[in-house]
Amino acid sequence: MYKAMPTIPVSDLRTKQAAILAQLSEAPILLTQRGHGAGVLVHPELWNEMVELLDDYEDILIVKDRIQEAENDPTVMRPISELRATLEADGLLDDE
C-alpha cells in the first residue's frame, strides 16, 4: 500500500484542484493544515476496493469464529436440509 504519499496543504486545493485530483489515480494524497495531517484524498475506485476488502476480511473473521465454535461445540452444526427448511419456513429462502 502507500506508506509515503504526496503531501499538500489544504490551501492548495483552491488553486491547484485539477492537478491534485489528477494525481489521485497514482496514489492517495495527504492534506495538511498548519503542518499537521488534516485528511486524505483517495480516488473513488481505490476507496471502493478498500471498502470491499474490509468487507471480505470481516466475512473471513466471521467464518473463523464459526469454525472455532463448531470445533469447540459440534452440537452447533446442523444438516443443510434442516437449515434450508428453517429458512424456507421463515420466508428467507426463495424457491429457485
SULRA-V64790 format. One record per run of one state. SS is the DSSP state (h for helix, s for strand, l for the rest). FROM is the first residue (numbers start at 1). LEN is the number of residues. If there is no record, write none. Layout:
ss = {SS,SS}
from = {FROM,FROM}
len = {LEN,LEN}
This chain:
ss = {l,s,l,h,l,h,l,s,l,s,l,h,l,h,l,h,l}
from = {1,6,10,12,16,17,24,29,34,36,42,44,73,74,77,80,90}
len = {5,4,2,4,1,7,5,5,2,6,2,29,1,3,3,10,7}
